């Protein structure tokens, strides 16, 4: 199961909705829904895998909370894309994590704790924790990290070529 990378812009339901069209990478990375789909593609290229029993193809989305899955095989487990990863139990939006990953791993920026704190408007200790967790993701889950890197680079190329074609 693969999720589309061309997620629609988040719907705010007002007159400020932008016209339908391709999103730039920066716009897309501000959408938690898009970032969740990106992380799901990176972690589970063949579809969600239960963190309890390891069953594939047996997960169903819960409608009560975005990104929450339940396993129909063991019926004991609710999980999300961050379960069992360094991003587990974080209170920050997924878009923060994907944007930081994009800046440091894909963009090659070496950000200081102070820079992260200012860019994301978080406390110094939170910024330090964010940098540590992104590095832990890269070291502890190299396959997921490599796929996320590849997906971000592909989307960036596609959004750049689509943006240039529209001019």
C-alpha positions in Angstrom: 0.0 0.0 0.0 1.5 3.3 -1.1 0.2 6.7 -0.2 0.1 9.6 -2.7 2.7 12.3 -2.3 0.6 14.9 -4.0 -1.6 15.5 -1.0 -4.0 18.3 -1.3 -3.4 21.5 0.6 -5.0 21.4 4.1 -8.6 22.6 3.9 -9.4 25.4 6.2 -13.0 25.8 5.0 -13.0 29.6 4.4 -12.5 32.2 1.8 -8.7 32.0 2.3 -8.5 28.5 0.7 -5.9 28.6 -2.1 -6.8 27.5 -5.6 -6.2 23.9 -6.3 -2.8 23.2 -7.7 0.5 21.6 -7.0 2.1 22.5 -3.7 5.6 23.6 -3.2 7.8 21.6 -0.9 7.7 24.3 1.8 3.9 24.4 1.6 3.6 20.7 1.8 5.9 20.4 4.8 3.6 22.7 6.8 0.7 20.2 6.5 0.6 17.5 9.2 -1.5 15.3 7.0 1.1 15.4 4.2 3.9 14.8 6.6 2.1 11.8 8.2 1.6 10.3 4.7 5.3 10.9 3.9 6.4 9.2 7.1 4.0 6.3 6.5 5.5 5.8 3.1 9.0 5.9 4.5 8.3 3.6 7.4 5.9 1.2 5.7 6.4 1.0 2.0 4.1 -2.1 1.8 1.5 -0.7 4.2 1.2 -0.5 8.0 2.8 -3.2 10.1 1.5 -3.9 13.6 4.0 -3.0 16.3 2.6 -5.8 18.5 2.3 -8.9 16.3 4.1 -7.8 13.1 1.1 -8.4 10.9 1.1 -6.7 7.5 -2.0 -5.8 5.6 -4.2 -6.3 8.7 -4.3 -2.7 9.9 -7.3 -0.4 9.7 -7.4 3.3 10.3 -9.4 4.6 13.2 -11.6 7.5 12.4 -11.4 9.0 15.9 -7.9 10.3 15.6 -5.8 11.1 12.5 -2.9 8.7 12.0 -4.0 6.1 14.5 -4.2 2.5 13.3 -5.5 -0.7 14.9 -4.5 -4.3 14.2 -7.3 -6.6 13.0 -5.0 -9.6 13.5 -4.2 -9.3 17.2 -6.9 -6.8 18.2 -4.8 -5.6 21.0 -2.8 -2.8 19.4 -3.3 0.7 18.4 -0.3 2.3 16.8 0.8 5.3 14.7 3.7 5.9 12.3 5.8 7.2 15.3 5.2 4.1 17.5 8.5 2.4 18.3 10.6 5.2 16.7 12.6 8.0 18.3 9.6 10.3 17.5 7.3 8.3 19.7 5.4 10.2 22.4 6.4 13.6 21.1 3.9 16.4 21.5 5.3 18.4 18.5 3.4 18.3 15.2 4.8 15.8 12.7 5.4 18.7 10.3 8.2 20.0 12.7 10.0 16.7 12.6 9.8 16.3 8.8 10.9 19.9 8.2 13.8 19.5 10.6 14.8 16.2 8.9 14.5 18.0 5.5 16.7 20.8 6.7 19.4 18.8 8.3 19.5 15.5 6.4 18.4 16.5 2.9 19.4 20.1 2.9 22.7 19.4 4.7 22.3 22.3 7.1 24.2 22.0 10.4 21.7 23.8 12.7 22.6 24.8 16.2 20.2 24.3 19.1 19.6 28.1 19.1 18.7 28.1 15.4 16.3 25.3 15.8 14.7 27.0 18.8 14.2 30.2 16.8 13.0 28.5 13.6 10.4 26.3 15.3 9.6 28.7 18.1 10.3 26.0 20.8 12.3 26.1 24.0 16.0 25.5 24.0 15.7 22.1 25.7 13.0 21.1 23.1 15.3 22.1 20.2 18.1 20.1 21.7 15.8 17.1 22.0 14.6 17.6 18.4 18.1 17.5 17.0 19.0 14.4 19.1 15.8 12.5 18.0 16.4 13.2 14.3 19.9 11.9 14.6 18.6 8.8 16.5 16.1 8.3 13.7 18.9 8.4 11.1 21.1 6.0 13.1 18.5 3.7 14.6 16.2 3.3 11.6 18.4 3.8 8.5 16.0 2.2 6.0 13.2 4.5 7.1 15.6 7.5 7.1 16.9 6.7 3.6 13.4 6.3 2.2 12.3 9.6 3.8 15.3 11.3 2.3 14.5 9.8 -1.1 10.8 10.8 -0.9 11.7 14.4 0.1 14.2 14.7 -2.7 11.7 13.3 -5.3 8.9 15.6 -4.1 11.3 18.6 -4.2 12.3 17.8 -7.8 8.7 17.3 -8.8 7.5 20.5 -7.1 10.4 22.5 -8.6 9.7 21.2 -12.2 6.0 21.8 -11.8 6.6 25.3 -10.4 9.0 26.2 -13.3 6.5 24.8 -15.9 3.8 27.0 -14.5 5.8 30.2 -15.1 
